[in-house]
Amino acid sequence: MFFEDESPCCFLQIKSIGSLNPLEMVKPISDFVYEKMGIPKEKIYISFEDVPARRPGMGKSLVKNCFLGIN
């Protein structure tokens, strides 16, 4: 619900290990959500987070270590 309005709205969380560019990404993502789901672009909220490679795990190690060949 958005300010007593019960029409659809959307909140997206986008996390990436580097290479986020919200200024370039927000329009195509909003366009996609609008085209596929019909949610008005002014009711689409997107949170971008650039996650450091030292934080997420992958397999038995940290992502940073996997790309460096360290287990």
C-alpha positions as CSV (number, residue, x, y, z in Angstrom):
1,M,0.0,0.0,0.0
2,F,1.3,3.4,-0.9
3,F,-0.3,6.4,0.8
4,E,-3.7,4.7,1.2
5,D,-3.6,3.7,-2.5
6,E,-4.0,0.0,-2.9
7,S,-2.9,-0.2,-6.5
8,P,0.2,-2.2,-7.2
9,C,3.6,-0.9,-6.4
10,C,7.1,-2.5,-6.4
11,F,10.2,-2.5,-4.3
12,L,13.3,-4.1,-5.7
13,Q,16.6,-4.8,-4.0
14,I,19.5,-5.2,-6.4
15,K,22.8,-6.4,-5.0
16,S,26.0,-6.9,-7.0
17,I,29.6,-7.6,-6.4
18,G,30.9,-4.6,-8.2
19,S,29.8,-3.1,-11.5
20,L,26.6,-1.3,-10.3
21,N,25.7,1.9,-12.1
22,P,22.3,2.9,-10.7
23,L,22.0,6.0,-12.9
24,E,22.3,3.8,-16.0
25,M,20.3,0.9,-14.6
26,V,17.2,2.4,-13.1
27,K,15.4,3.3,-16.3
28,P,15.7,0.0,-18.1
29,I,14.8,-1.9,-15.0
30,S,11.7,0.3,-14.4
31,D,10.8,0.0,-18.0
32,F,11.0,-3.8,-17.8
33,V,8.8,-4.0,-14.6
34,Y,6.3,-1.7,-16.2
35,E,6.1,-3.6,-19.4
36,K,5.9,-7.1,-17.7
37,M,3.7,-6.2,-14.7
38,G,2.0,-2.9,-15.5
39,I,3.2,-1.2,-12.4
40,P,3.5,2.6,-13.0
41,K,7.1,3.7,-13.1
42,E,6.4,6.3,-10.3
43,K,5.5,3.4,-8.0
44,I,8.6,1.3,-8.7
45,Y,11.3,1.8,-6.0
46,I,14.8,0.3,-6.5
47,S,17.5,-0.1,-3.8
48,F,21.0,-0.7,-5.2
49,E,23.8,-2.1,-3.1
50,D,27.3,-2.8,-4.2
51,V,28.5,-5.7,-2.0
52,P,32.3,-6.0,-1.4
53,A,33.7,-9.3,-2.6
54,R,35.0,-10.0,0.9
55,R,31.5,-10.5,2.2
56,P,29.5,-13.1,0.3
57,G,30.5,-16.8,0.3
58,M,30.5,-19.1,-2.7
59,G,31.1,-22.8,-2.3
60,K,33.5,-23.2,0.6
61,S,35.2,-19.8,0.5
62,L,34.6,-16.1,0.0
63,V,33.8,-14.8,-3.5
64,K,37.0,-12.8,-3.5
65,N,39.1,-15.9,-2.7
66,C,37.4,-17.9,-5.4
67,F,38.4,-15.4,-8.1
68,L,42.0,-15.4,-6.7
69,G,42.1,-19.2,-6.7
70,I,42.3,-19.4,-2.9
71,N,40.1,-22.0,-1.1
